Amino acid sequence: DVKVTQSSRYLVKRTGEKVFLECVQDMDHENMFWYRQDPGLGLRLIYFSYDVKMKEKGDIPEGYSVSREKKERFSLILESASTNQTSMYLCASLDRESYGYTFGSGTRLTVV
Amino acid sequence: KNEVEQSPQNLTAQEGEFITINCSYSVGISALHWLQQHPGGGIVSLFMLSSGKKKHGRLIATINIQEKHSSLHITASHPRDSAVYICAVRESFGNEKLTFGTGTRLTIIP
């Protein structure tokens, strides 16, 4: 089974801090995604990557950047955390052959 | 951009009841996914549908492409089925991005 691992389940950061959320997948998938999930809004795409060093903005990229230096790892960076970035963050990877998505267990980030 | 709507938003039922969750979308799609999210956050993929019907255990998913509508059914519901069920659509082949509904929170009472 594909495994997508997010490094932290819960994170509390201060306003203005630089925050790194890490995601690692173990199945050599090319496509990886970062979403945030907020009550009443569903999952919204922040960024996705279709190969190493390749990235594309999603629907809500403002205040975020990403890094994909190795195929298995896709990092989400909050350059200067703000309280409106308090949310659940979910990483996913895609098997292009089956079009099956595998999600990580999520990181609940609180910015105070 | 596709609009994905789910109904109901919240559903509470007694153990053993037959459950139906609905999903409708506004623009033609290449595939529809049903996902399950338990408290704590992790999301599990249940089904991917392009047409017709799929069954896995007590779960059944159907899709009507002409009506732009899908349903997820749970037979003989059990408290462990309590979760948020999310519908997501992929608009075209080669487009890997999903558009998500806001989810249906299902609670099964023993």
HADDOCK unambig.tbl for C-alpha pairs under 7 A between the chains (distance, minus, plus):
assign (segid A and resid 40 and name CA) (segid B and resid 102 and name CA) 5.91 0.50 0.50
assign (segid A and resid 41 and name CA) (segid B and resid 102 and name CA) 5.72 0.50 0.50
assign (segid A and resid 42 and name CA) (segid B and resid 100 and name CA) 6.22 0.50 0.50
assign (segid A and resid 42 and name CA) (segid B and resid 101 and name CA) 5.99 0.50 0.50
assign (segid A and resid 42 and name CA) (segid B and resid 102 and name CA) 4.12 0.50 0.50
assign (segid A and resid 42 and name CA) (segid B and resid 103 and name CA) 6.81 0.50 0.50
assign (segid A and resid 43 and name CA) (segid B and resid 100 and name CA) 6.02 0.50 0.50
assign (segid A and resid 101 and name CA) (segid B and resid 45 and name CA) 6.94 0.50 0.50
assign (segid A and resid 103 and name CA) (segid B and resid 42 and name CA) 6.91 0.50 0.50
assign (segid A and resid 103 and name CA) (segid B and resid 43 and name CA) 5.70 0.50 0.50
assign (segid A and resid 103 and name CA) (segid B and resid 44 and name CA) 6.81 0.50 0.50
assign (segid A and resid 104 and name CA) (segid B and resid 42 and name CA) 6.08 0.50 0.50
assign (segid A and resid 105 and name CA) (segid B and resid 41 and name CA) 5.71 0.50 0.50
assign (segid A and resid 105 and name CA) (segid B and resid 42 and name CA) 3.72 0.50 0.50
assign (segid A and resid 105 and name CA) (segid B and resid 43 and name CA) 6.66 0.50 0.50
assign (segid A and resid 106 and name CA) (segid B and resid 41 and name CA) 5.67 0.50 0.50
assign (segid A and resid 106 and name CA) (segid B and resid 42 and name CA) 5.89 0.50 0.50
